[in-house]
Amino acid sequence: PPPPPKIETVRFVPPEPSEKDDEEPPPPQEKLVNENVSTVTQEGEEGEPPPPVEVVQEIEDNTVYTAVQIEEPASFPGGDKALLAWISKTVVYPQQDKENGVEGKVYVKFIVEKDGSVTGFEIQNPSPVRKNLEKEALRVMKLMPKWNPAKQGGKPARMYFVAPFNYKIN
């Protein structure tokens, strides 16, 4: 099919600071009231202007997903076994709790960010008896290396994760 006829337009580009001067200054505002505005001045038939170009602005997704909601979950470099090995290597059993026979599990909920860093630490079911154990778990979490971030729709996404700390006196 033949191309559509050219529609007459008047060049008007929103002013932007520039180091060089335009060859042609923009037309006065009064002249643009009944004109088809474009980025170039063009001769042609009078008529309806072409539809405006739709600008699709990507909205940043800051949702924090759970393991059930996410397409590709976050992972510790080396996998779950490497995570548990890193935790057991890094954690120091609080001496006072060791002497008093305080044992138990501490679960720390946190967020693996889009860049793999870990933030938003929260003790699940805190207990006054395990206060020192919980404090140690938080200290270890702050030392944690970056993770492989989760992905949603092929893009990095934020994800909740829970790390287990099992304190047992041998």
N, C-alpha and C positions, 0 to 999 in steps of 0.2 A: 504493500500500500504506500501511497505517496506520503511524505512527511506532513505533519499538520502545518497550517500557515503560520508564519511568524506573527506574533502579537507585538504591537508597539509597546515599548517599555521605556522608562526613564531611569537612568542610573542613580541609585542612592545607596550608599554604603554607610552604615553608622560610623561616625567619626572615631578614629583611633589615633593615639599619638604615633607620630612617625618622624624619622629623622629627615626624610626627603619630602618635598612638597608634591601633592597630586598635580597632574597636568591639568585636570579639569575640576574646578570646585563643585561641591554638591549643589543641586538646585535649591532655591528657597522653599520653605515649608509650604507656602501658599500654592505653589505650582504642583505640589505632590498630592493635593487633596483629591483630585479626580483622575489620577494617573495610575498606571500599572507600574509598580516599583520593582526594580531588579538590580543586579550588580553591574549591569551594562546598559548603555543607551542603545536602543535598537529600533530601526524603522520597520514598520509592518502594518498589518490590519488592526483596526481598533476592535477590541473584544474583551472577553473575560480573561483575566490573568490565569496562568497555569496554577494549579493548586500549590500551596506552600509546601516546601520540603519539611517533612516531619522530623523533628529532632528527638531522638530517643535518648533519654538520659538514664544511664544505668544507676539504679538505686543500690547503695551499699547495704549488703545483708549483714546485720550485726546480731542476728538470732543466735542463741546458744542452743545447739541441738543436743538431744540425748542419743545414746547408742542406737535406740530403736528408730529414731527419725532420720538418721544420717545415712547417706549413700555409701560413703567410704569413711570408716571411723579413724580417729587419730591413733597413732601407734608410737610406742617408745622405740627408739632405735635398737634393733635387735629383738624386738618382740616382748611378750609378757614375761618370759623367763629372764630376759636381760633386765627388765624393770625390777623384778623381785630380787635378783642378784645385786643390782645397784643399791636398792633400799637396804638389804641386809648388810652390805659392805659399808654403807654410809651411816647407818643408825648406831647410836651409842646408848646402851641401856642405862637409864638414870640410876646412879649408885644407890640413892636412898630407896628407890622402889625395888631394886634388886635385893637389898638388905631386908626390906619389909615383906618380900614375897609378892609384890604387886605384879600381876600378869593380866593379859587380856588383849583384845583386838581393838585397834583404833582405825577408823575409816576416815580418810580425808577426801572430801569432794573438792574438785577444782575445775578450772576451765583451761583447755588447751586452745590457745589463741590461733589466729590465722597464720602467724609467723612461727608457730611451734612453741612459743614461750608458755609458761604455766602461771596462772593468776587466780585470784578469787578463792583462796583456801578457806575451807569450812569443815570443822570437825562434825561428823555425823554422830548423833547420840552422845554428846559429851557427858563425862562422869567426873565428879569431884575426886573419886578414888584414883582415876587414871590421869589426873591433871598433868603430872610430870611426863607421862608417856605421850600425851597429846601434844605437849609443848615440844618434845623431841621430834615428833612426827612433823610438826609444822616447820621446825628448823631444817629438817632434811628436805622437805618439799621446796623450800626456798633455794636450795642448792641444786635442784633437779636440772639436768641439761634439757635443751630444746627437743621437742618431739617432732614427729612427722605429722603435720596438721591434718585434720579431717577434710573431706571434700564433699561438697554438695553442688550438683550441677556442674561438675568438673572444676569448680573454683574452691580455693581454701575457705574453710568455714570454722566457726567456733564450736567447741563441743565440751559437754560435761564429762568428767571422768572421776572414778573413785579409786583411790589407792589404798590397799590394805596394809596395815602394820600389825604384825602378830608378835606380841611380846611374850616370850616364854623363857623362864629361867631353867637352864639345863643343870 
